[in-house]
Amino acid sequence: MPADLRPLAVDALDHVVSERSELAQLWAEATNGPTWRKGIKRLRDVLAPPIPPQEEALFDI
C-alpha cells in the first residue's frame, strides 16, 4: 500500500472500532466479535506499527 494512504486506512480502522461506530456495536453483540477486533488490531499494526519502548539514553542532552 502506498505510504500516503496508510494514515487514511488507519483512520478508517480507528473509526470502525470506535465507541460511536454502529459496526463495532454490532460486532460486540456477535459471538466472534473479539476475533474481529483482533483482526482489526493486527491490520492496524501492519499499517502503523506500534512504537517500541525507548531504551535509556546513553548520555544526557
N, C-alpha and C positions, 0 to 999 in steps of 0.2 A: 504494500500500500504506500502511495506517495506520502512523504513526511508531512506535507502541508495539510493532508486530510486526516491525519491521526488525531489532532486535537478535536476536530469536529466529531469523529467517531467516539472518542472518549466522552465528550459532552453528551452525545446521544445516549450512550450506555448509562451515564450518570442520571440522565433524565428518566430513562426507562425503569430504573430501580429506586427512584426517589419515593418518598412517602406519599407524594401527591399523584403518583402515577397509577392510573387505573389498571394498567397491565401488571404492575407489581402487586396490587391488591388482589387481582385475580389469581396470580401465581401463589400468593400467600395462602389462598384457600385450597390450592391443589396439593395432592399428596407428594408430588415430586417438585414442589416449589423450592426447597433447599438445593436440589440438584441444579435447577435453573439458575438460581443466584450464584452458585459456584461456577457455572459455565460462563456467566456474565463477568464474574470477577477474573477468571482466567483470561478471557478475551481482553478485558481492560488492562490486565497486567502485561499482555503482549504488546498492546498499543502504547502504553505508557508505563514502563517498568517502574516498580517502586524504587525509591532512592535508598540505597543501603545505608546503614548507620555509619556515621563518620568515626574514623579512628581518632585517637588522641593526636593532637598536633605535635610535631617533632620539636617545635620551638614556638615561643610567644611572638606575636606580632605587635 
